[in-house]
Amino acid sequence: MKKIKWDKGHGGSDPGAVANGLKEKDLTHRIVEYAMDYLEANYTGFEQRTTRAGDQTLTLSQRADMANKWGADVFISVHINAGKGTGFEIYVHPNASPQSVALQNVLHGEILSAIQQFENITDRGKKRANYAVLRETKMPAVLTENLFIDSNDAKLLKNEAFLKAVGEAHARGVAKFLGLPQKAKPQPQTQQKPQQKASNQKLYRVQVGSFSDRKNAERLAAELKKKGYPAIIV
Protein backbone atom coordinates (compact mmCIF):
# COMPACT_ATOMS: atom_id res chain seq x y z
CA MET A 1 0.00 0.00 0.00
CA LYS A 2 1.63 3.23 -1.18
CA LYS A 3 1.45 6.33 1.02
CA ILE A 4 0.96 9.73 -0.61
CA LYS A 5 1.45 12.95 1.38
CA TRP A 6 -0.04 16.10 -0.13
CA ASP A 7 1.09 19.50 1.14
CA LYS A 8 -1.26 22.43 0.62
CA GLY A 9 1.11 25.38 0.56
CA HIS A 10 0.62 28.04 3.28
CA GLY A 11 -2.57 28.21 5.38
CA GLY A 12 -4.02 29.77 8.51
CA SER A 13 -2.25 32.99 9.45
CA ASP A 14 0.00 32.60 6.40
CA PRO A 15 -2.08 33.29 3.27
CA GLY A 16 0.90 32.98 0.92
CA ALA A 17 0.85 35.24 -2.11
CA VAL A 18 -2.19 37.54 -2.38
CA ALA A 19 -3.28 39.42 -5.52
CA ASN A 20 -6.21 39.91 -7.89
CA GLY A 21 -8.72 38.94 -5.21
CA LEU A 22 -7.01 35.55 -4.73
CA LYS A 23 -5.09 33.95 -1.86
CA GLU A 24 -2.50 31.27 -2.48
CA LYS A 25 -3.62 29.20 0.53
CA ASP A 26 -7.15 28.91 -0.92
CA LEU A 27 -5.96 27.90 -4.38
CA THR A 28 -3.55 25.24 -3.08
CA HIS A 29 -6.34 23.81 -0.92
CA ARG A 30 -8.66 23.43 -3.93
CA ILE A 31 -6.00 21.96 -6.22
CA VAL A 32 -5.04 19.29 -3.67
CA GLU A 33 -8.67 18.42 -2.94
CA TYR A 34 -9.24 17.86 -6.67
CA ALA A 35 -6.11 15.69 -6.80
CA MET A 36 -7.20 13.56 -3.85
CA ASP A 37 -10.74 13.12 -5.20
CA TYR A 38 -9.39 12.03 -8.58
CA LEU A 39 -7.09 9.42 -7.04
CA GLU A 40 -9.92 8.01 -4.91
CA ALA A 41 -12.20 7.76 -7.92
CA ASN A 42 -9.73 6.16 -10.33
CA TYR A 43 -6.99 4.21 -8.52
CA THR A 44 -6.42 1.63 -5.81
CA GLY A 45 -3.47 0.43 -3.71
CA PHE A 46 -2.74 3.66 -1.84
CA GLU A 47 -3.44 5.78 1.22
CA GLN A 48 -3.29 9.56 1.06
CA ARG A 49 -3.13 12.32 3.62
CA THR A 50 -2.68 16.07 3.51
CA THR A 51 -0.67 18.30 5.81
CA ARG A 52 -3.73 20.44 6.53
CA ALA A 53 -7.34 19.46 6.05
CA GLY A 54 -8.65 23.00 6.42
CA ASP A 55 -7.05 26.38 7.09
CA GLN A 56 -4.48 25.46 9.75
CA THR A 57 -1.18 27.26 10.31
CA LEU A 58 1.80 24.90 10.01
CA THR A 59 5.55 25.44 9.95
CA LEU A 60 7.60 24.01 7.11
CA SER A 61 9.30 21.57 9.49
CA GLN A 62 5.94 20.35 10.79
CA ARG A 63 4.91 19.52 7.24
CA ALA A 64 8.08 17.53 6.59
CA ASP A 65 7.85 15.79 9.99
CA MET A 66 4.30 14.62 9.23
CA ALA A 67 5.45 12.96 6.03
CA ASN A 68 8.55 11.41 7.64
CA LYS A 69 6.73 10.02 10.69
CA TRP A 70 3.98 8.52 8.54
CA GLY A 71 6.53 6.91 6.22
CA ALA A 72 5.15 8.49 3.07
CA ASP A 73 6.34 7.15 -0.29
CA VAL A 74 6.01 10.55 -1.99
CA PHE A 75 5.60 14.17 -0.89
CA ILE A 76 3.99 16.77 -3.18
CA SER A 77 3.92 20.40 -2.09
CA VAL A 78 1.54 22.56 -4.13
CA HIS A 79 2.07 26.33 -4.50
CA ILE A 80 1.12 29.35 -6.61
CA ASN A 81 3.89 31.66 -7.79
CA ALA A 82 4.26 35.45 -7.46
CA GLY A 83 6.57 38.07 -8.95
CA LYS A 84 4.69 39.25 -12.08
CA GLY A 85 5.87 36.30 -14.17
CA THR A 86 3.92 33.67 -16.04
CA GLY A 87 3.88 29.90 -16.36
CA PHE A 88 4.48 26.64 -14.52
CA GLU A 89 7.61 25.26 -12.87
CA ILE A 90 8.46 22.31 -10.61
CA TYR A 91 11.26 21.93 -8.06
CA VAL A 92 13.36 19.25 -6.41
CA HIS A 93 16.17 19.73 -3.87
CA PRO A 94 19.68 20.44 -5.24
CA ASN A 95 20.79 17.06 -3.84
CA ALA A 96 17.64 15.29 -5.01
CA SER A 97 17.61 11.51 -5.28
CA PRO A 98 17.10 9.87 -8.68
CA GLN A 99 13.59 8.96 -7.47
CA SER A 100 12.77 12.62 -6.79
CA VAL A 101 14.00 13.55 -10.25
CA ALA A 102 11.86 10.79 -11.77
CA LEU A 103 8.82 12.10 -9.87
CA GLN A 104 9.61 15.63 -11.09
CA ASN A 105 9.82 14.43 -14.70
CA VAL A 106 6.50 12.58 -14.60
CA LEU A 107 4.60 15.40 -12.88
CA HIS A 108 6.10 18.05 -15.13
CA GLY A 109 4.82 16.26 -18.23
CA GLU A 110 1.35 15.53 -16.86
CA ILE A 111 0.69 19.00 -15.46
CA LEU A 112 2.06 20.92 -18.43
CA SER A 113 0.02 18.82 -20.85
CA ALA A 114 -3.17 19.46 -18.85
CA ILE A 115 -2.79 23.22 -18.43
CA GLN A 116 -1.82 23.85 -22.05
CA GLN A 117 -5.26 22.61 -23.05
CA PHE A 118 -6.52 25.95 -21.68
CA GLU A 119 -3.85 28.27 -23.07
CA ASN A 120 -0.31 28.19 -24.42
CA ILE A 121 1.21 28.48 -20.95
CA THR A 122 4.93 29.09 -20.49
CA ASP A 123 6.97 26.10 -19.37
CA ARG A 124 9.41 27.54 -16.83
CA GLY A 125 11.02 24.15 -16.52
CA LYS A 126 12.31 21.64 -14.00
CA LYS A 127 14.33 23.41 -11.33
CA ARG A 128 16.22 22.84 -8.07
CA ALA A 129 16.01 24.85 -4.84
CA ASN A 130 16.92 24.39 -1.19
CA TYR A 131 13.33 24.61 0.06
CA ALA A 132 12.78 23.26 3.58
CA VAL A 133 10.03 20.81 2.63
CA LEU A 134 12.32 19.33 -0.04
CA ARG A 135 15.40 19.36 2.19
CA GLU A 136 13.80 17.85 5.30
CA THR A 137 11.63 15.11 3.74
CA LYS A 138 13.09 11.61 3.48
CA MET A 139 11.11 10.39 0.47
CA PRO A 140 10.88 11.47 -3.19
CA ALA A 141 9.59 15.06 -2.95
CA VAL A 142 8.65 17.85 -5.34
CA LEU A 143 7.23 21.36 -5.09
CA THR A 144 5.03 22.72 -7.87
CA GLU A 145 4.48 26.40 -8.70
CA ASN A 146 1.23 26.60 -10.65
CA LEU A 147 1.16 29.95 -12.48
CA PHE A 148 1.45 33.47 -11.04
CA ILE A 149 -1.19 35.00 -8.81
CA ASP A 150 -0.11 38.59 -9.54
CA SER A 151 -0.04 38.55 -13.34
CA ASN A 152 -2.36 37.83 -16.25
CA ASP A 153 -2.21 34.18 -15.13
CA ALA A 154 -4.78 35.10 -12.48
CA LYS A 155 -7.62 34.79 -14.98
CA LEU A 156 -6.91 31.06 -15.20
CA LEU A 157 -6.52 30.73 -11.44
CA LYS A 158 -10.06 32.12 -11.13
CA ASN A 159 -11.34 29.35 -13.43
CA GLU A 160 -12.52 26.37 -11.36
CA ALA A 161 -12.22 24.02 -14.35
CA PHE A 162 -8.56 25.01 -14.63
CA LEU A 163 -7.87 24.31 -10.93
CA LYS A 164 -9.60 20.94 -11.30
CA ALA A 165 -7.46 20.08 -14.32
CA VAL A 166 -4.29 21.04 -12.44
CA GLY A 167 -5.26 18.91 -9.45
CA GLU A 168 -6.18 15.89 -11.57
CA ALA A 169 -2.90 16.17 -13.49
CA HIS A 170 -0.99 16.08 -10.18
CA ALA A 171 -2.94 12.93 -9.29
CA ARG A 172 -2.24 11.20 -12.62
CA GLY A 173 1.45 11.98 -12.32
CA VAL A 174 1.69 10.53 -8.82
CA ALA A 175 -0.29 7.44 -9.85
CA LYS A 176 2.01 6.91 -12.83
CA PHE A 177 5.15 7.33 -10.72
CA LEU A 178 3.93 4.89 -8.06
CA GLY A 179 2.47 2.45 -10.58
CA LEU A 180 -0.95 2.51 -8.94
CA PRO A 181 -3.49 0.09 -10.43
CA GLN A 182 -6.55 1.68 -11.98
CA LYS A 183 -9.95 0.82 -10.62
CA ALA A 184 -11.90 -1.57 -12.80
CA LYS A 185 -14.52 0.35 -14.73
CA PRO A 186 -17.94 -1.23 -15.19
CA GLN A 187 -18.30 -2.74 -18.65
CA PRO A 188 -21.23 -1.42 -20.71
CA GLN A 189 -23.91 -4.05 -21.08
CA THR A 190 -24.29 -5.28 -24.64
CA GLN A 191 -27.81 -5.82 -25.81
CA GLN A 192 -28.31 -9.45 -26.72
CA LYS A 193 -30.13 -10.27 -29.90
CA PRO A 194 -33.53 -11.77 -29.16
CA GLN A 195 -33.75 -15.48 -29.84
CA GLN A 196 -35.82 -16.59 -32.82
CA LYS A 197 -39.38 -17.16 -31.70
CA ALA A 198 -41.36 -20.24 -32.65
CA SER A 199 -44.26 -19.41 -34.95
CA ASN A 200 -46.82 -20.59 -32.42
CA GLN A 201 -45.27 -18.72 -29.44
CA LYS A 202 -47.40 -16.01 -27.86
CA LEU A 203 -45.91 -12.51 -27.52
CA TYR A 204 -46.99 -9.86 -25.05
CA ARG A 205 -46.47 -6.11 -25.47
CA VAL A 206 -46.09 -3.59 -22.68
CA GLN A 207 -47.27 -0.06 -23.37
CA VAL A 208 -45.45 2.49 -21.25
CA GLY A 209 -47.32 5.67 -22.04
CA SER A 210 -49.56 7.63 -24.36
CA PHE A 211 -48.92 11.26 -25.22
CA SER A 212 -50.71 13.91 -27.21
CA ASP A 213 -47.37 15.61 -27.92
CA ARG A 214 -44.99 13.50 -30.03
CA LYS A 215 -41.95 15.17 -28.45
CA ASN A 216 -42.88 13.68 -25.08
CA ALA A 217 -43.18 10.25 -26.70
CA GLU A 218 -39.78 10.65 -28.33
CA ARG A 219 -38.22 11.71 -25.02
CA LEU A 220 -39.52 8.60 -23.25
CA ALA A 221 -38.46 6.31 -26.11
CA ALA A 222 -34.94 7.77 -25.94
CA GLU A 223 -34.76 7.15 -22.19
CA LEU A 224 -35.86 3.54 -22.62
CA LYS A 225 -33.29 2.93 -25.35
CA LYS A 226 -30.54 4.32 -23.13
CA LYS A 227 -31.46 1.71 -20.54
CA GLY A 228 -31.31 -1.10 -23.09
CA TYR A 229 -35.03 -1.55 -23.77
CA PRO A 230 -36.30 -1.64 -27.36
CA ALA A 231 -38.81 1.15 -27.92
CA ILE A 232 -41.03 2.11 -30.82
CA ILE A 233 -43.54 4.92 -31.28
CA VAL A 234 -46.90 3.92 -32.78
Buried (B, 14 or more C-beta within 10 A) or exposed (E): EBBBBBBBBBBEEEBBBBBBEBBBBBBBBBBBBBBBBBBEEBBEEBEBBBBBEEBEEBEBEEBBBBBBEBEBBBBBBBBBBBEEBBBBBBBBBEEBBEBBBBBBBBBBBBBBEBBEEBBEBBBBEBEBEEBBBBBBBEBBBBBBBBBBBBBEBBEBBEEEEBBBBBBBBBBBBBBBBBEBEEEEEEEEEEEEEEEEEEEEEEEEEEEEEEEEEEEEBEEBBEEBEEEEEEBEEE
